[in-house]
């Protein structure tokens, strides 16, 4: 088995475990996510998917932050509750997404040998935004994960890592289940 195949399987398995635990709003999702980010970063670097390689580095630090936020990010440093994004916060996020996609796409086209700068910039920025919302336990993160997974499935088929593609196709279903599950957990607060 090649390095690519081994890391494809291992990274996919760890990411899947983490996602299933996120759906359950289970704090154990974070350590699985930390391990997955390390494996996936090495895989993406090897394949020249630089935006997603950088994304994994961001995820690593987001995993640490999210783990802390879920435990102590609520009122009076209590456990964080599931909430919704406010309209004001959503407008700011949309502007950051558009600007971020434009900037990363231009960087990838000018300074790397990326063969997929548009898709790579889209998945990078949407995923960072979704991860931030997940760290803050905001329900709408699942909508962004769904959008990212649609594009990731095609990108990974194109790049020849079929296990990652299959996992992301499965993530489409998990994003729907995650949204539904978090809705059942009765979101209480609205982010300002």
Protein Blocks (a to p, Z undefined) as FASTA:
>chain_A
ZZklmmmmmmmmmmmmmmmmmmnopaklmmmmmmmmmmmmmmmmmnopaklmmmmmmmmm
mmmmmmmmmmmmmghhiacddddddfklmmmmmmmmmmmmmmmmmmmmmmmccfblmlmm
mmmmmmmmmmmmmmnopaklmmmmmmmmmmmmmmmmmnopaklmmmmmmmmmmmmmmmmm
mmmnopabdcZZ
